[in-house]
Amino acid sequence: MPAGSLPAGTSPDRGQEYMSDTAAPLTQDRQKLEMAALSAPAVIFTVAMIAFPVVYTIWLGFQTFSSTGKQSFAGLANYLKLVSDYEFWHGLWITIALFVLSLVLQLVFGIWLALVLFNAKRLPGIVRSLFISPFMMPPVVAGMMWLVILDPSLGAANYILQSFGLPPSDWLASPTWVVPTVALIDSWQWTPYVALIVLGGLQSLPPSVYEAAQIDGASPFKTFQRITLPLLLPTIVTAAILRSVDLLRFFDIIYITTQGGPGNASNTLNIYGFRVGFEFFNIGYASALMLTLTAIVFGAVLAFNRLRSAVAW
């Protein structure tokens, strides 16, 4: 039968339906091709913007640069150097310490703040906005603000301590207290972000389980322990994933407040890689450091994803 002709014995009305049925798949395929053609430039540009820096950094990780700028292939020398580099292992330890301390603080206080906001339904909107405003502040502004507050001589933090008869602290200038202090600054800024995520999880929980717990006479603590917390675990792990990516790449607050000091007491892998690349101009070794940090971030995200799958309900 010729293309476009009707089967024998088909009425004109049935013929129109037949033609429209055969034309529909062609129209859908054409729309898909048009959509692909329109989106192709944006997709290609996005992939290129992501792939080029990654591929170029991998290539730089196998290069070495002399003091005169001469470049040569180094093989695995930059990665083998990591094994015996004390600053690398020290930076890894500081990175992990900041990651663990900050993540625990932000999850604990984020859950508490989310519960406060969830239960205080009559809280004025302006108060709610103040609770969640810190994470909207640029890190540079937050860092400069805390530099003034924690100034050993003129800062408000030592003034409050002395008002209660406590000795002043060096805060960011103390090798002992610099890591906990930086963790507190980051937790102050990003705990509201975690609280918003957890608050969304709280609002999605089925009310029927709480009604059943109330009928059974469960106390608020038991309700939280046996119902709220287990049901919130997937949401909490999601918040942990989002914060882990930033915490393992800790840079802005540290660079503004301590620049890795005093000495190397707050020198994370990100700060160390930045200094190696842009202060000592060892681009090849800095690239190897950053690729190692990227692998650590991916590993942490994969581990948390597995945990999220395990606690999903």
N, C-alpha and C positions, 0 to 999 in steps of 0.2 A: 504494500500500500504506500503511495507517495507520501513524503513528509508533509504534514499539515492537512491531509485529506481526512475525511470522516469515514468511519466504518460503514459498510453497506447496511441500509435499512435504518439509519440513524435520523431522527427527526431534527429540524432546525434548532429547537430549544435544547434538546439533548446535545446537539452539536456544539452549541455555545458552552455548555457545562464541560464537555470533553476538552475543548480547546483551552478553557481556563484552568482545568486540572493539569494539563500537560505543561502549560506555561508557568504555573506556580513554582515548580522546582527550579526552572531556569531563572526566574526573577529572584528567588532566594539566593541562588549561587552567585548571581551578578551583584546583589547587595553585599554578600560576604567579600567578594573580590574588591568592590569599591571601598568597603570599610578597611580591608587589609592594606590597600594602596594608600589610603589617607593616613592610616596610623603608622605605616612603615617608616617614614622619615623620623618621627618622634622615637619609635622603638630603636632604630639604628643609632640615633644620636645618644639615647640613654645608655644603651649597651656599650657604645664606644667610650662614653665618659666614665663608665665604671670599669670596663675591661682594660683600657689603656693604662691608667695609673697602677693597677694591680700587676699587669704584665711587665710594665716598665720597672716597678719596684723589685719584682722577682729577678729581672735581668740585672739590676744594679746590685742585688745581693751576691752575685757571682763576680763582681768587679772589685778592683782595688784602685785607689787614686793616690798618686804621689803628691808631695808638697808643691810641686810645680804644676799640678793639674793633669799629669799624664795618667791615662787610664789603661789598665791591662786586666786580662782575665785571671781571676783568683781561684776558680773552682769552689771547693767547699771550705776554703781557708777562713772566711768570715764566720761561718757556722761552727767550725772547730774552735775558733777563738772564744766563742761563748762559753765553752766548757771550763776554761781556765780563767775567765774574766770575773774577778771578785765583784766588780761593780754591777755586773749583770745579775749575779745571784743575790746580791744585796738589794738591787732594784726589784727583783722578783719577790723577795720576802716582803719588802715594803708594800708592793702592789697587792699581794695576797692579804697582808695584815689590814690595809685600808679597805680592801674589798669586803672582807669578812665583818670587820667592825662596823663599817658604814651600812652594809646590807642588813645586818641584824638590827641595828638601831632604827633604820628606816622601816623595816617590816613591823617591828614591835610597836613603835609609836604611830606608824601609818594605820595599823589595824585599830589601835586605841582611838585615834582621831576620827577614823571612819565610823566607829561605833558611837562616838559622841555626836557627830553630825547626823547620823541616822536616827538616833533616839531623841535628839533635841530638835524636834520638828518645828517648834515655835521660835527657834533662834532667828533673829533678824538677818535679812539677806546681807547687810553690810558686814556683820560679824562673820558670817560664813565666808564672804569674800576675803576678809582679812586672814582667816585661817589658812586659805589656800593660795594666798598671794605670793609667798616667797619663791615658789618654783617658776613664776613668771618673770622674776627679776633676772637680768643678765648676769652671768657669773662674774664678770669684771666688776660690776657694781656691788654684788654681794661680797666679793673678796676685799674690795677697798673699804667697805663698811665695817667688816669684821677686823680689818687691820687697825682701824681707829679704835674700835671697842676693846680690842685685846692689846693695845699698846701698853707695855710694862710700866711706863711712867705716867701717862695721862689718860689711859683707857678706863672706860666705865666698869669693865669686869674686875680689875684689881681694886677699884674704889668700893665696889659692893663687897668684895672679900674682906677688905680692911674694916668696913662698917660692922661686920660680924665678928671682928677680932681675929680673922684668919690671915695668914701671911700671904703676900702677893705672889703671883706666879709669872714666869717668863713666857708662858703660853707657846707662841710660835717660835720663840727664840730658844726654847729648851729642847735638847735632843730627846729627852724622856717624854715630854708632853706634846711634841709637835704632831705626831701621828694621831693620837686621840683628839687633839684640837681640830685638825683638818677634817677628821671624820665627823665631829660634831657640827662643823660649819656646813659640810655637804649634807648632813642629815637634816639640819635646820632648813636648808633650801629645798630638798627633794622629798621629805616626809609627806608634805601635802599632796604631791603627785601620786605617791603610793596610796594615800588615803582616798583620793578620787577613784582610783581603780578599784580598791576594796569596797568603797561605797556603792559603786555600780554593781558589784557582785552581791552586796547585801540587798539591794533593791530588787534583784532578780530571784531571790530565794523564795520558794513556795511558802505562803503564809499558813498552809494547812498543817505543816509539821510543828509550827509554833503553837497553833491552837491545840493540837494533840498534847504537846508538852505541858501547856498550861492546864489542861484538863487533868493530866496525870500528876499535877502538883510539883513539877520540876522547878528548882530554884533558878534564878538568872544565871548563876555561875555554871550549873549543870547544863542549862540550855545552851550556853555558849560553848562549853567543853564537848558536849555530845552531839550537838546539832549544827550550830553556826560554824564552828571552826572546821569540822570535816567537810561541810558543804562549800566552804570558802577556799579550801585548799587549791583547787585549780586556778582560781583568781589570784591567790597569793603567789603561786608559782609563776603565773604570767607576769605579775609585777616584779618578781625577782629576776626574771629573764630580761625585762626591759631595763632594769636598773643595773644588772650585771654588765651589760654591754658598755654602759657609761663608766661604771666604777673601775672596770679593768683597764679602761683607757684614761684614767684620771689624769687631767692635765691643767685645765684652766684655773681652778681655785688654787692649786699648788703653785703654779707659775706666778700668779698674782701675789700670793701671800708669802711664800718662802723660797721659790725658785729651786726647790730641792734641798734647801738648808734646814737648820744650821749644819754646816758641813755637807754631809750626804744623808742626813737623818730622814728626809722625806723625799728622797730621790727615787721615784717610781721608774718603771721601765719606759714609760712614755716620756718622762722628763729626761731620763738618761739618753734615750734615742735622739731626742731633740738636740741635746747638748753635743752629742757625738757628731751629728750631721751638720748643725748650723753654727756651732762654736769651734769645733775641731775639724770640720769639713771632711770627715771620714764618711762619705756618702755610702760607700759599699757596706761598711759595718753597721751603719745606722739603718740601712734597708734590711739587713739580716735581723737586727733587733726588732724592727717593726713587724716583719713577717712572723717572727717567733711570737710576738705579742698577739698578732692576729690569729695565729693558730690556737693560742690559749683562750682567746675570746670565743672562737668557734667551738672549742671543746667544752667550755662552760655552758654555752647555749644549748649544745646537743645534750649535755647531761641534764640540764633543767627541763628540756623538752621530754626526755624519757621519764623524768619524775612527774611531769604534768600528765603524761599519758597514764602513769601508774595510779595517780590520785583522782583521775577524771571519774565523774559519776553520771 
